[in-house]
Amino acid sequence: MFEHKVLKFTWGWKGFDYNKIEQELNELGAQGWEAVGTIVPSVGAGQSIEIGIIVKRARTD
């Protein structure tokens, strides 16, 4: 059994804050979470304004 989360990161003033994304993934990784997929919806001419990252870990209950 697994539990899942979807992390949402939005386009900022200077684009995506990849350092923030990496930091959050590293913090969650230390808690046993593993990135297993992405969701990158596009709008307009194929531009993405947000990134969704799916993470999972084994349930502890």
PDB file of N, H, CA, C and O in Angstrom:
ATOM      1  N   MET A   1       0.840  -1.178   0.000  1.00  0.00           N
ATOM      2  CA  MET A   1       0.000   0.000   0.000  1.00  0.00           C
ATOM      3  C   MET A   1       0.888   1.245   0.000  1.00  0.00           C
ATOM      4  O   MET A   1       1.943   1.276   0.633  1.00  0.00           O
ATOM      5  N   PHE A   2       0.439   2.260  -0.718  1.00  0.00           N
ATOM      6  H   PHE A   2      -0.419   2.235  -1.232  1.00  0.00           H
ATOM      7  CA  PHE A   2       1.174   3.509  -0.837  1.00  0.00           C
ATOM      8  C   PHE A   2       0.262   4.685  -0.531  1.00  0.00           C
ATOM      9  O   PHE A   2      -0.961   4.593  -0.643  1.00  0.00           O
ATOM     10  N   GLU A   3       0.875   5.778  -0.147  1.00  0.00           N
ATOM     11  H   GLU A   3       1.868   5.853  -0.055  1.00  0.00           H
ATOM     12  CA  GLU A   3       0.166   7.050  -0.093  1.00  0.00           C
ATOM     13  C   GLU A   3       0.823   7.956  -1.127  1.00  0.00           C
ATOM     14  O   GLU A   3       2.010   7.822  -1.421  1.00  0.00           O
ATOM     15  N   HIS A   4       0.041   8.874  -1.671  1.00  0.00           N
ATOM     16  H   HIS A   4      -0.924   8.983  -1.432  1.00  0.00           H
ATOM     17  CA  HIS A   4       0.516   9.731  -2.750  1.00  0.00           C
ATOM     18  C   HIS A   4       0.256  11.203  -2.435  1.00  0.00           C
ATOM     19  O   HIS A   4      -0.646  11.540  -1.668  1.00  0.00           O
ATOM     20  N   LYS A   5       1.056  12.058  -3.034  1.00  0.00           N
ATOM     21  H   LYS A   5       1.789  11.785  -3.656  1.00  0.00           H
ATOM     22  CA  LYS A   5       0.868  13.508  -2.985  1.00  0.00           C
ATOM     23  C   LYS A   5       1.120  14.048  -4.380  1.00  0.00           C
ATOM     24  O   LYS A   5       1.868  13.460  -5.161  1.00  0.00           O
ATOM     25  N   VAL A   6       0.489  15.174  -4.684  1.00  0.00           N
ATOM     26  H   VAL A   6      -0.118  15.652  -4.049  1.00  0.00           H
ATOM     27  CA  VAL A   6       0.810  15.912  -5.900  1.00  0.00           C
ATOM     28  C   VAL A   6       1.326  17.278  -5.467  1.00  0.00           C
ATOM     29  O   VAL A   6       0.607  18.056  -4.841  1.00  0.00           O
ATOM     30  N   LEU A   7       2.571  17.556  -5.804  1.00  0.00           N
ATOM     31  H   LEU A   7       3.156  16.924  -6.313  1.00  0.00           H
ATOM     32  CA  LEU A   7       3.180  18.841  -5.502  1.00  0.00           C
ATOM     33  C   LEU A   7       2.927  19.769  -6.679  1.00  0.00           C
ATOM     34  O   LEU A   7       3.086  19.361  -7.830  1.00  0.00           O
ATOM     35  N   LYS A   8       2.541  21.001  -6.415  1.00  0.00           N
ATOM     36  H   LYS A   8       2.412  21.333  -5.481  1.00  0.00           H
ATOM     37  CA  LYS A   8       2.229  21.947  -7.491  1.00  0.00           C
ATOM     38  C   LYS A   8       3.191  23.125  -7.411  1.00  0.00           C
ATOM     39  O   LYS A   8       3.326  23.760  -6.365  1.00  0.00           O
ATOM     40  N   PHE A   9       3.850  23.405  -8.516  1.00  0.00           N
ATOM     41  H   PHE A   9       3.740  22.888  -9.365  1.00  0.00           H
ATOM     42  CA  PHE A   9       4.762  24.539  -8.620  1.00  0.00           C
ATOM     43  C   PHE A   9       4.297  25.421  -9.770  1.00  0.00           C
ATOM     44  O   PHE A   9       4.036  24.922 -10.864  1.00  0.00           O
ATOM     45  N   THR A  10       4.191  26.712  -9.538  1.00  0.00           N
ATOM     46  H   THR A  10       4.402  27.118  -8.649  1.00  0.00           H
ATOM     47  CA  THR A  10       3.684  27.618 -10.564  1.00  0.00           C
ATOM     48  C   THR A  10       4.785  28.517 -11.115  1.00  0.00           C
ATOM     49  O   THR A  10       5.797  28.774 -10.463  1.00  0.00           O
ATOM     50  N   TRP A  11       4.555  28.978 -12.320  1.00  0.00           N
ATOM     51  H   TRP A  11       3.733  28.770 -12.850  1.00  0.00           H
ATOM     52  CA  TRP A  11       5.457  29.885 -13.016  1.00  0.00           C
ATOM     53  C   TRP A  11       5.548  31.177 -12.220  1.00  0.00           C
ATOM     54  O   TRP A  11       4.525  31.785 -11.908  1.00  0.00           O
ATOM     55  N   GLY A  12       6.740  31.594 -11.895  1.00  0.00           N
ATOM     56  H   GLY A  12       7.572  31.100 -12.149  1.00  0.00           H
ATOM     57  CA  GLY A  12       6.934  32.827 -11.141  1.00  0.00           C
ATOM     58  C   GLY A  12       7.414  33.963 -12.014  1.00  0.00           C
ATOM     59  O   GLY A  12       7.414  33.868 -13.242  1.00  0.00           O
ATOM     60  N   TRP A  13       7.815  35.020 -11.379  1.00  0.00           N
ATOM     61  H   TRP A  13       7.815  35.098 -10.382  1.00  0.00           H
ATOM     62  CA  TRP A  13       8.276  36.216 -12.087  1.00  0.00           C
ATOM     63  C   TRP A  13       9.407  35.894 -13.064  1.00  0.00           C
ATOM     64  O   TRP A  13       9.456  36.445 -14.164  1.00  0.00           O
ATOM     65  N   LYS A  14      10.312  35.006 -12.662  1.00  0.00           N
ATOM     66  H   LYS A  14      10.273  34.559 -11.769  1.00  0.00           H
ATOM     67  CA  LYS A  14      11.457  34.655 -13.507  1.00  0.00           C
ATOM     68  C   LYS A  14      11.399  33.200 -13.967  1.00  0.00           C
ATOM     69  O   LYS A  14      12.437  32.588 -14.222  1.00  0.00           O
ATOM     70  N   GLY A  15      10.205  32.651 -14.073  1.00  0.00           N
ATOM     71  H   GLY A  15       9.362  33.148 -13.866  1.00  0.00           H
ATOM     72  CA  GLY A  15      10.053  31.263 -14.509  1.00  0.00           C
ATOM     73  C   GLY A  15       9.881  30.338 -13.323  1.00  0.00           C
ATOM     74  O   GLY A  15       9.483  30.776 -12.243  1.00  0.00           O
ATOM     75  N   PHE A  16      10.174  29.079 -13.510  1.00  0.00           N
ATOM     76  H   PHE A  16      10.497  28.723 -14.387  1.00  0.00           H
ATOM     77  CA  PHE A  16      10.062  28.108 -12.429  1.00  0.00           C
ATOM     78  C   PHE A  16      11.281  28.212 -11.524  1.00  0.00           C
ATOM     79  O   PHE A  16      12.400  28.405 -11.999  1.00  0.00           O
ATOM     80  N   ASP A  17      11.061  28.086 -10.231  1.00  0.00           N
ATOM     81  H   ASP A  17      10.152  27.930  -9.846  1.00  0.00           H
ATOM     82  CA  ASP A  17      12.144  28.132  -9.250  1.00  0.00           C
ATOM     83  C   ASP A  17      12.652  26.701  -9.047  1.00  0.00           C
ATOM     84  O   ASP A  17      12.243  26.009  -8.115  1.00  0.00           O
ATOM     85  N   TYR A  18      13.545  26.276  -9.934  1.00  0.00           N
ATOM     86  H   TYR A  18      13.877  26.838 -10.691  1.00  0.00           H
ATOM     87  CA  TYR A  18      14.019  24.895  -9.902  1.00  0.00           C
ATOM     88  C   TYR A  18      14.784  24.580  -8.623  1.00  0.00           C
ATOM     89  O   TYR A  18      14.759  23.440  -8.162  1.00  0.00           O
ATOM     90  N   ASN A  19      15.456  25.558  -8.046  1.00  0.00           N
ATOM     91  H   ASN A  19      15.476  26.484  -8.421  1.00  0.00           H
ATOM     92  CA  ASN A  19      16.135  25.326  -6.769  1.00  0.00           C
ATOM     93  C   ASN A  19      15.133  24.975  -5.674  1.00  0.00           C
ATOM     94  O   ASN A  19      15.384  24.088  -4.859  1.00  0.00           O
ATOM     95  N   LYS A  20      13.995  25.674  -5.657  1.00  0.00           N
ATOM     96  H   LYS A  20      13.791  26.395  -6.320  1.00  0.00           H
ATOM     97  CA  LYS A  20      12.946  25.399  -4.673  1.00  0.00           C
ATOM     98  C   LYS A  20      12.357  24.003  -4.897  1.00  0.00           C
ATOM     99  O   LYS A  20      12.121  23.265  -3.941  1.00  0.00           O
ATOM    100  N   ILE A  21      12.125  23.651  -6.148  1.00  0.00           N
ATOM    101  H   ILE A  21      12.317  24.251  -6.925  1.00  0.00           H
ATOM    102  CA  ILE A  21      11.587  22.335  -6.468  1.00  0.00           C
ATOM    103  C   ILE A  21      12.551  21.248  -5.991  1.00  0.00           C
ATOM    104  O   ILE A  21      12.140  20.278  -5.353  1.00  0.00           O
ATOM    105  N   GLU A  22      13.829  21.421  -6.304  1.00  0.00           N
ATOM    106  H   GLU A  22      14.162  22.209  -6.822  1.00  0.00           H
ATOM    107  CA  GLU A  22      14.833  20.442  -5.895  1.00  0.00           C
ATOM    108  C   GLU A  22      14.917  20.335  -4.374  1.00  0.00           C
ATOM    109  O   GLU A  22      15.011  19.233  -3.833  1.00  0.00           O
ATOM    110  N   GLN A  23      14.883  21.465  -3.691  1.00  0.00           N
ATOM    111  H   GLN A  23      14.806  22.360  -4.131  1.00  0.00           H
ATOM    112  CA  GLN A  23      14.952  21.469  -2.230  1.00  0.00           C
ATOM    113  C   GLN A  23      13.767  20.708  -1.635  1.00  0.00           C
ATOM    114  O   GLN A  23      13.941  19.884  -0.738  1.00  0.00           O
ATOM    115  N   GLU A  24      12.566  20.987  -2.138  1.00  0.00           N
ATOM    116  H   GLU A  24      12.425  21.657  -2.867  1.00  0.00           H
ATOM    117  CA  GLU A  24      11.382  20.307  -1.602  1.00  0.00           C
ATOM    118  C   GLU A  24      11.425  18.808  -1.880  1.00  0.00           C
ATOM    119  O   GLU A  24      11.055  18.010  -1.018  1.00  0.00           O
ATOM    120  N   LEU A  25      11.876  18.411  -3.080  1.00  0.00           N
ATOM    121  H   LEU A  25      12.177  19.059  -3.780  1.00  0.00           H
ATOM    122  CA  LEU A  25      11.985  16.986  -3.391  1.00  0.00           C
ATOM    123  C   LEU A  25      13.018  16.308  -2.499  1.00  0.00           C
ATOM    124  O   LEU A  25      12.803  15.178  -2.060  1.00  0.00           O
ATOM    125  N   ASN A  26      14.127  16.973  -2.227  1.00  0.00           N
ATOM    126  H   ASN A  26      14.302  17.891  -2.584  1.00  0.00           H
ATOM    127  CA  ASN A  26      15.146  16.401  -1.335  1.00  0.00           C
ATOM    128  C   ASN A  26      14.612  16.245   0.082  1.00  0.00           C
ATOM    129  O   ASN A  26      14.876  15.235   0.734  1.00  0.00           O
ATOM    130  N   GLU A  27      13.864  17.235   0.564  1.00  0.00           N
ATOM    131  H   GLU A  27      13.650  18.056   0.034  1.00  0.00           H
ATOM    132  CA  GLU A  27      13.279  17.145   1.907  1.00  0.00           C
ATOM    133  C   GLU A  27      12.292  15.990   1.995  1.00  0.00           C
ATOM    134  O   GLU A  27      12.306  15.226   2.960  1.00  0.00           O
ATOM    135  N   LEU A  28      11.437  15.867   0.986  1.00  0.00           N
ATOM    136  H   LEU A  28      11.425  16.488   0.202  1.00  0.00           H
ATOM    137  CA  LEU A  28      10.471  14.772   0.977  1.00  0.00           C
ATOM    138  C   LEU A  28      11.163  13.426   0.795  1.00  0.00           C
ATOM    139  O   LEU A  28      10.733  12.428   1.375  1.00  0.00           O
ATOM    140  N   GLY A  29      12.224  13.386   0.001  1.00  0.00           N
ATOM    141  H   GLY A  29      12.573  14.196  -0.469  1.00  0.00           H
ATOM    142  CA  GLY A  29      12.987  12.154  -0.184  1.00  0.00           C
ATOM    143  C   GLY A  29      13.568  11.656   1.130  1.00  0.00           C
ATOM    144  O   GLY A  29      13.625  10.450   1.374  1.00  0.00           O
ATOM    145  N   ALA A  30      13.998  12.582   1.974  1.00  0.00           N
ATOM    146  H   ALA A  30      13.952  13.561   1.777  1.00  0.00           H
ATOM    147  CA  ALA A  30      14.536  12.206   3.286  1.00  0.00           C
ATOM    148  C   ALA A  30      13.451  11.613   4.180  1.00  0.00           C
ATOM    149  O   ALA A  30      13.756  10.911   5.144  1.00  0.00           O
ATOM    150  N   GLN A  31      12.178  11.894   3.864  1.00  0.00           N
ATOM    151  H   GLN A  31      11.930  12.465   3.081  1.00  0.00           H
ATOM    152  CA  GLN A  31      11.045  11.364   4.624  1.00  0.00           C
ATOM    153  C   GLN A  31      10.478  10.096   3.983  1.00  0.00           C
ATOM    154  O   GLN A  31       9.452   9.576   4.422  1.00  0.00           O
ATOM    155  N   GLY A  32      11.149   9.605   2.946  1.00  0.00           N
ATOM    156  H   GLY A  32      11.982  10.027   2.589  1.00  0.00           H
ATOM    157  CA  GLY A  32      10.716   8.360   2.311  1.00  0.00           C
ATOM    158  C   GLY A  32       9.868   8.535   1.063  1.00  0.00           C
ATOM    159  O   GLY A  32       9.431   7.541   0.482  1.00  0.00           O
ATOM    160  N   TRP A  33       9.620   9.771   0.629  1.00  0.00           N
ATOM    161  H   TRP A  33       9.974  10.578   1.101  1.00  0.00           H
ATOM    162  CA  TRP A  33       8.833   9.998  -0.575  1.00  0.00           C
ATOM    163  C   TRP A  33       9.709   9.822  -1.810  1.00  0.00           C
ATOM    164  O   TRP A  33      10.901  10.129  -1.783  1.00  0.00           O
ATOM    165  N   GLU A  34       9.111   9.325  -2.895  1.00  0.00           N
ATOM    166  H   GLU A  34       8.143   9.075  -2.918  1.00  0.00           H
ATOM    167  CA  GLU A  34       9.812   9.118  -4.161  1.00  0.00           C
ATOM    168  C   GLU A  34       8.995   9.737  -5.284  1.00  0.00           C
ATOM    169  O   GLU A  34       7.791   9.499  -5.378  1.00  0.00           O
ATOM    170  N   ALA A  35       9.637  10.528  -6.135  1.00  0.00           N
ATOM    171  H   ALA A  35      10.615  10.722  -6.058  1.00  0.00           H
ATOM    172  CA  ALA A  35       8.955  11.106  -7.296  1.00  0.00           C
ATOM    173  C   ALA A  35       8.690   9.993  -8.304  1.00  0.00           C
ATOM    174  O   ALA A  35       9.595   9.235  -8.654  1.00  0.00           O
ATOM    175  N   VAL A  36       7.435   9.898  -8.773  1.00  0.00           N
ATOM    176  H   VAL A  36       6.700  10.513  -8.488  1.00  0.00           H
ATOM    177  CA  VAL A  36       7.071   8.813  -9.695  1.00  0.00           C
ATOM    178  C   VAL A  36       6.444   9.320 -10.992  1.00  0.00           C
ATOM    179  O   VAL A  36       6.213   8.531 -11.908  1.00  0.00           O
ATOM    180  N   GLY A  37       6.165  10.620 -11.087  1.00  0.00           N
ATOM    181  H   GLY A  37       6.353  11.261 -10.342  1.00  0.00           H
ATOM    182  CA  GLY A  37       5.560  11.125 -12.309  1.00  0.00           C
ATOM    183  C   GLY A  37       5.403  12.625 -12.284  1.00  0.00           C
ATOM    184  O   GLY A  37       5.590  13.271 -11.254  1.00  0.00           O
ATOM    185  N   THR A  38       5.057  13.167 -13.430  1.00  0.00           N
ATOM    186  H   THR A  38       4.905  12.642 -14.267  1.00  0.00           H
ATOM    187  CA  THR A  38       4.828  14.605 -13.553  1.00  0.00           C
ATOM    188  C   THR A  38       3.540  14.869 -14.315  1.00  0.00           C
ATOM    189  O   THR A  38       3.067  14.046 -15.100  1.00  0.00           O
ATOM    190  N   ILE A  39       2.993  16.045 -14.053  1.00  0.00           N
ATOM    191  H   ILE A  39       3.377  16.714 -13.416  1.00  0.00           H
ATOM    192  CA  ILE A  39       1.837  16.547 -14.793  1.00  0.00           C
ATOM    193  C   ILE A  39       2.226  17.948 -15.240  1.00  0.00           C
ATOM    194  O   ILE A  39       2.522  18.805 -14.407  1.00  0.00           O
ATOM    195  N   VAL A  40       2.229  18.188 -16.544  1.00  0.00           N
ATOM    196  H   VAL A  40       1.989  17.492 -17.220  1.00  0.00           H
ATOM    197  CA  VAL A  40       2.615  19.496 -17.050  1.00  0.00           C
ATOM    198  C   VAL A  40       1.544  19.961 -18.040  1.00  0.00           C
ATOM    199  O   VAL A  40       1.700  19.810 -19.252  1.00  0.00           O
ATOM    200  N   PRO A  41       0.455  20.527 -17.508  1.00  0.00           N
ATOM    201  CA  PRO A  41      -0.593  21.005 -18.413  1.00  0.00           C
ATOM    202  C   PRO A  41      -0.101  22.211 -19.207  1.00  0.00           C
ATOM    203  O   PRO A  41       0.699  23.003 -18.708  1.00  0.00           O
ATOM    204  N   SER A  42      -0.574  22.347 -20.426  1.00  0.00           N
ATOM    205  H   SER A  42      -1.224  21.704 -20.831  1.00  0.00           H
ATOM    206  CA  SER A  42      -0.175  23.492 -21.235  1.00  0.00           C
ATOM    207  C   SER A  42      -1.385  24.349 -21.564  1.00  0.00           C
ATOM    208  O   SER A  42      -2.517  23.869 -21.627  1.00  0.00           O
ATOM    209  N   VAL A  43      -1.118  25.616 -21.771  1.00  0.00           N
ATOM    210  H   VAL A  43      -0.199  26.006 -21.721  1.00  0.00           H
ATOM    211  CA  VAL A  43      -2.162  26.569 -22.153  1.00  0.00           C
ATOM    212  C   VAL A  43      -1.669  27.350 -23.362  1.00  0.00           C
ATOM    213  O   VAL A  43      -0.469  27.410 -23.627  1.00  0.00           O
ATOM    214  N   GLY A  44      -2.593  27.939 -24.081  1.00  0.00           N
ATOM    215  H   GLY A  44      -3.568  27.890 -23.865  1.00  0.00           H
ATOM    216  CA  GLY A  44      -2.191  28.768 -25.217  1.00  0.00           C
ATOM    217  C   GLY A  44      -1.400  27.982 -26.240  1.00  0.00           C
ATOM    218  O   GLY A  44      -1.824  26.916 -26.687  1.00  0.00           O
ATOM    219  N   ALA A  45      -0.257  28.512 -26.603  1.00  0.00           N
ATOM    220  H   ALA A  45       0.087  29.377 -26.240  1.00  0.00           H
ATOM    221  CA  ALA A  45       0.588  27.913 -27.640  1.00  0.00           C
ATOM    222  C   ALA A  45       1.557  26.901 -27.042  1.00  0.00           C
ATOM    223  O   ALA A  45       2.746  26.923 -27.359  1.00  0.00           O
ATOM    224  N   GLY A  46       1.061  26.014 -26.178  1.00  0.00           N
ATOM    225  H   GLY A  46       0.095  25.996 -25.920  1.00  0.00           H
ATOM    226  CA  GLY A  46       1.897  24.979 -25.603  1.00  0.00           C
ATOM    227  C   GLY A  46       2.718  25.423 -24.413  1.00  0.00           C
ATOM    228  O   GLY A  46       3.638  24.716 -24.002  1.00  0.00           O
ATOM    229  N   GLN A  47       2.410  26.573 -23.855  1.00  0.00           N
ATOM    230  H   GLN A  47       1.663  27.147 -24.189  1.00  0.00           H
ATOM    231  CA  GLN A  47       3.157  27.074 -22.701  1.00  0.00           C
ATOM    232  C   GLN A  47       2.618  26.454 -21.417  1.00  0.00           C
ATOM    233  O   GLN A  47       1.411  26.262 -21.270  1.00  0.00           O
ATOM    234  N   SER A  48       3.518  26.143 -20.491  1.00  0.00           N
ATOM    235  H   SER A  48       4.499  26.299 -20.611  1.00  0.00           H
ATOM    236  CA  SER A  48       3.131  25.594 -19.195  1.00  0.00           C
ATOM    237  C   SER A  48       3.279  26.660 -18.133  1.00  0.00           C
ATOM    238  O   SER A  48       4.292  27.357 -18.076  1.00  0.00           O
ATOM    239  N   ILE A  49       2.258  26.789 -17.283  1.00  0.00           N
ATOM    240  H   ILE A  49       1.435  26.223 -17.329  1.00  0.00           H
ATOM    241  CA  ILE A  49       2.334  27.763 -16.195  1.00  0.00           C
ATOM    242  C   ILE A  49       2.412  27.076 -14.837  1.00  0.00           C
ATOM    243  O   ILE A  49       2.535  27.738 -13.806  1.00  0.00           O
ATOM    244  N   GLU A  50       2.342  25.756 -14.839  1.00  0.00           N
ATOM    245  H   GLU A  50       2.243  25.218 -15.677  1.00  0.00           H
ATOM    246  CA  GLU A  50       2.523  25.023 -13.598  1.00  0.00           C
ATOM    247  C   GLU A  50       3.054  23.628 -13.890  1.00  0.00           C
ATOM    248  O   GLU A  50       2.896  23.087 -14.984  1.00  0.00           O
ATOM    249  N   ILE A  51       3.692  23.069 -12.864  1.00  0.00           N
ATOM    250  H   ILE A  51       3.821  23.508 -11.975  1.00  0.00           H
ATOM    251  CA  ILE A  51       4.226  21.711 -12.926  1.00  0.00           C
ATOM    252  C   ILE A  51       3.651  20.953 -11.741  1.00  0.00           C
ATOM    253  O   ILE A  51       3.669  21.455 -10.617  1.00  0.00           O
ATOM    254  N   GLY A  52       3.154  19.778 -11.973  1.00  0.00           N
ATOM    255  H   GLY A  52       3.139  19.371 -12.886  1.00  0.00           H
ATOM    256  CA  GLY A  52       2.727  18.900 -10.891  1.00  0.00           C
ATOM    257  C   GLY A  52       3.689  17.723 -10.821  1.00  0.00           C
ATOM    258  O   GLY A  52       3.997  17.109 -11.843  1.00  0.00           O
ATOM    259  N   ILE A  53       4.161  17.406  -9.625  1.00  0.00           N
ATOM    260  H   ILE A  53       3.910  17.905  -8.795  1.00  0.00           H
ATOM    261  CA  ILE A  53       5.049  16.267  -9.449  1.00  0.00           C
ATOM    262  C   ILE A  53       4.366  15.301  -8.492  1.00  0.00           C
ATOM    263  O   ILE A  53       4.000  15.671  -7.376  1.00  0.00           O
ATOM    264  N   ILE A  54       4.196  14.058  -8.936  1.00  0.00           N
ATOM    265  H   ILE A  54       4.493  13.757  -9.842  1.00  0.00           H
ATOM    266  CA  ILE A  54       3.539  13.030  -8.135  1.00  0.00           C
ATOM    267  C   ILE A  54       4.605  12.295  -7.343  1.00  0.00           C
ATOM    268  O   ILE A  54       5.600  11.836  -7.902  1.00  0.00           O
ATOM    269  N   VAL A  55       4.391  12.186  -6.036  1.00  0.00           N
ATOM    270  H   VAL A  55       3.582  12.559  -5.582  1.00  0.00           H
ATOM    271  CA  VAL A  55       5.319  11.455  -5.175  1.00  0.00           C
ATOM    272  C   VAL A  55       4.545  10.384  -4.418  1.00  0.00           C
ATOM    273  O   VAL A  55       3.341  10.513  -4.195  1.00  0.00           O
ATOM    274  N   LYS A  56       5.249   9.321  -4.024  1.00  0.00           N
ATOM    275  H   LYS A  56       6.227   9.216  -4.204  1.00  0.00           H
ATOM    276  CA  LYS A  56       4.610   8.249  -3.254  1.00  0.00           C
ATOM    277  C   LYS A  56       5.579   7.740  -2.205  1.00  0.00           C
ATOM    278  O   LYS A  56       6.791   7.930  -2.309  1.00  0.00           O
ATOM    279  N   ARG A  57       5.027   7.093  -1.200  1.00  0.00           N
ATOM    280  H   ARG A  57       4.042   6.938  -1.116  1.00  0.00           H
ATOM    281  CA  ARG A  57       5.820   6.369  -0.212  1.00  0.00           C
ATOM    282  C   ARG A  57       4.952   5.262   0.360  1.00  0.00           C
ATOM    283  O   ARG A  57       3.725   5.301   0.268  1.00  0.00           O
ATOM    284  N   ALA A  58       5.603   4.288   0.944  1.00  0.00           N
ATOM    285  H   ALA A  58       6.600   4.256   1.019  1.00  0.00           H
ATOM    286  CA  ALA A  58       4.873   3.175   1.567  1.00  0.00           C
ATOM    287  C   ALA A  58       4.095   3.684   2.770  1.00  0.00           C
ATOM    288  O   ALA A  58       4.592   4.507   3.538  1.00  0.00           O
ATOM    289  N   ARG A  59       2.887   3.197   2.928  1.00  0.00           N
ATOM    290  H   ARG A  59       2.483   2.528   2.304  1.00  0.00           H
ATOM    291  CA  ARG A  59       2.069   3.567   4.080  1.00  0.00           C
ATOM    292  C   ARG A  59       2.690   2.992   5.345  1.00  0.00           C
ATOM    293  O   ARG A  59       3.273   1.908   5.324  1.00  0.00           O
ATOM    294  N   THR A  60       2.562   3.719   6.434  1.00  0.00           N
ATOM    295  H   THR A  60       2.088   4.600   6.451  1.00  0.00           H
ATOM    296  CA  THR A  60       3.134   3.274   7.696  1.00  0.00           C
ATOM    297  C   THR A  60       2.088   2.712   8.650  1.00  0.00           C
ATOM    298  O   THR A  60       2.438   2.260   9.741  1.00  0.00           O
ATOM    299  N   ASP A  61       0.831   2.729   8.271  1.00  0.00           N
ATOM    300  H   ASP A  61       0.548   3.096   7.385  1.00  0.00           H
ATOM    301  CA  ASP A  61      -0.218   2.214   9.162  1.00  0.00           C
ATOM    302  C   ASP A  61      -0.587   0.780   8.876  1.00  0.00           C
ATOM    303  O   ASP A  61      -1.453   0.220   9.548  1.00  0.00           O
TER     304      ASP A  61
END
